[in-house]
């Protein structure tokens, strides 16, 4: 990586007698440096990169973003194990051979640039980490998320920023029809399963879809906020959904 960073300088004759340090020297320097400078560097440079001409980056003037989570292995050291822990081993009572870090990230769809991220130990939940990402949202953002993120507190945390949402729904989620629309979508309510939020449902708009091609027959549903201020683009119905899916390059048929 260091060699790639300085290659342009070498071509301009600006390196002089300097040589790329050995990997071990870079590792020791990074340990002395610590994480704070890298945290500041990320916060300073993690900005949207896509323009209006970037494929799949915008829809109806809204910048397309996505929330997702992942885990990866890190060095098997005592410090890392104390900070992040090890996942369980499904083949017995033991634990995994590697320490793992869990991350929830807010990503720009068109450029795949990471705009914000939260990291923690592997035993932390993706939903918990995603709950800190609304700090990077606001009006003009259109956030996609998969079904494991759907919950009333997280939904409210994202919608209060002014962002528009389009999130998948778990197959077993009951979504009663409150008002049916001519385009096939309907208004419904989502309630929390426990806690004070279960008495304060949120109103959502439901779009049903069916995947085509190699995924033929698989069905699902999306949710978007049930109410939009005047003048805001709305996510509703087959025509709107097909336009979005063409932007994303997907193959989905909306009912």
N, C-alpha and C positions, 0 to 999 in steps of 0.2 A: 504494500500500500504506500509506504513512504517513497519507494522508487517511482511509482506512478505520479505522486504529488510533485516531485521535483524534476520530472523528465523535461518539462518545458523550459525550466531554468537552465538545465544543462545545455539544451539546444541553443540558448541565447548566450552561452558563455558566462553565466552569472554564478556558477557554483565554485569556480576556482579549483582549489585542491581539496574541497570538501567531499567526503565519501559517505554513502548511506551507512548508518550504524548497523551493527549486528542486531538480530532479533532480541537477544537477551538484554542488550543495552536499552532497547526501546521498551521492553517489558518493565525493567527496573525504573526507567524514567516515568513511565505511566503510573506506577505505584507511588512514586514520590509526588507526582502531580495531584493525585486523588481525583474524585469524581466531580467536584464542584465546577472547575473550569469547563468541563465537557457539558455539564448541565446548563451553564450559562450560554455556551456556544449553541447548543440545540435550541434553547428558548429564543435566541437572537435570530437564528437562520431558518427555523422551521416555519416557513410561510408558504401560502399557495403559490404554485408555479404555473398552473395552466392558464392559457389565454382563451379568448372566445373561439379561436380557431383550433384548439386542441380537441381531438376526437373524444367524445364521451365525457367532456369536462363540465358542460353546462346543459341545463334543460329549462326552457322558458325563462332564461335570465338568471336562474338559480345555480349556484356552484354545487356540483354533486360531490358529496362526501360519504364515507362509509365508516361504521364502527365495527371493529372485530377484535378478537383476542387470539393469542397463541402462547405456546410454551417452548423454551429451548434449553438445551443442556449447557451448563457452564463448568468451569474448572472444578475438579473434585478436591476442594481445599476445606480445611476446618472453618475458615472465616466465611466462605460461601455457604457451607452447610448451616452455620449458625444464623446467617442472614436470610437464606431462602428455603432451606429444607430440601427433603427428598420426597418424591411421590411414592405411594405404595406400590407394591409389586403384586399384580393380579395372579401370579403363579404360586404364591405362598405368603407366609407371614412377614417376609423380609421387605426391605425397601429397595428402590431403584438404585442402580449402580452410579447414577449421576445426579448431582444437584441440579435443580431446574428453577428457572425464572418464568413467571407469568407476566404477560403484558396485554393491556387493552389499549388500542390505538385509534386515533381519528385520522383517516387517510383520504387524500384527494383522489377521486376515482380516475380522472383523466390522466394524471401524472404519476399516481401511486406515491406521491410525496407524503411522508408522515408529518402531520401538522401538530399533533399533540400525542403524548403517550404517558401511561402510568405503569410502573413496574413494581412487582412485589414478589413474595415467595410463592411457590407453586401451590400452596394450600389456600391462597387468597382467591376469591371468586372473580370471574371476568365482569360480572354485573357490578360488584363493589368497586372495581377499578374504573369501569366505564362511567360510574357516577361522578367522577372528577373531571370528565372531559367537556361537559357543557361550558366550562370557563372559556373555551376557545371557539364558541359558536355565537351566532347572532343572525340578524335578518339577512336574507339573500343566500342562506345556506339550505341545502336539501340533503337530509341525512338518511341513508339507508342502513338497515341493521337486520340481522338474522333473528330467528324466533326466540333464541335463548335470552335475548335482552329485553323482551317484552315484560314490563311490570309497571304498575301505576306510579310508584315514586320516581323511577328512572324516566318514564314517559313525561311526567310533569317537569322534571328537571331539564329535559331537552326542549320541551315546547315553550317554557317560560322565557327562553333566550330569544324567541322570535323566529327560530329556525323552523322549516317545514320538515315533516318526517314521513317516511314510507317504510314500515317495518313488517316483517313476516310474522305470522301467528302460529303458535303450536297447533298441531292437528286436533288436539283434544280440547281446545279452548272454546267454550260456549259463547256465541255472539248473537244474542237475540235481536230480531229485526224490530227496531223502533219505528223506522220510516224507510220505505222502499222507494228508490229512485228509478226513473225510466231507463237509465243507462245500465241497470243491473246491480249497481252498488246499493248499500243501505247504511243507515245510521244505526249504531249500536253503542253499548257501554261496556267498559272494562273495569272490573273491580279487583282490588287487592284481595288475596286469600286470607290475610290476617292483619291485625293492627288497626289503628284508627282510619287508615286510608280505605278500608273495606266499606265504610259508610259514605265515602265520597267518590263515586265512580267518575271516570272521565268519558266524555263522548268522543267516539271515533267514527270514521267512515271506512267501510269494509269493501275491498275489491277481491273477488274470487278469480282465480286463474288456473290454467292447465298447461303444463309443459308439452311441447311437441317434439318430434324427431326421436332421438334415442331415449328420451325420457317420457315417451308417449304414455298418457293416462295418469301421470302423477299430477295431483291437484294441490292447491294451496290457497292461502288468503293473505292479503296485505292490509295493513291499517294505516290510515293517515288521520291527522287531526280532523275532528268533525266540524269545526267552524273556522273560517278564515276571515280576517278583516277585509273590508271593501278595498278592491284594487289589487289584492294579492292573488297570484296564480293559485289555482286549486288542483288537488290531485283527486280526480274522480272519473270513473267510467272507462269503458273500453277504448274510446278514442284517445283519451289522455294517456291511459296506460300503454297503448301501442306506441304512441309517440315517444314516451320515455324509454321503452324497451328497444326501439330502433336506435336511440341515442346510446344505450348501453351495449347494443349488439346482441341482445338475447333473443331466444325463440320461444315466446310464450303467447298463448291465446287466452284472452280475457273473455269471460262469459258476458 
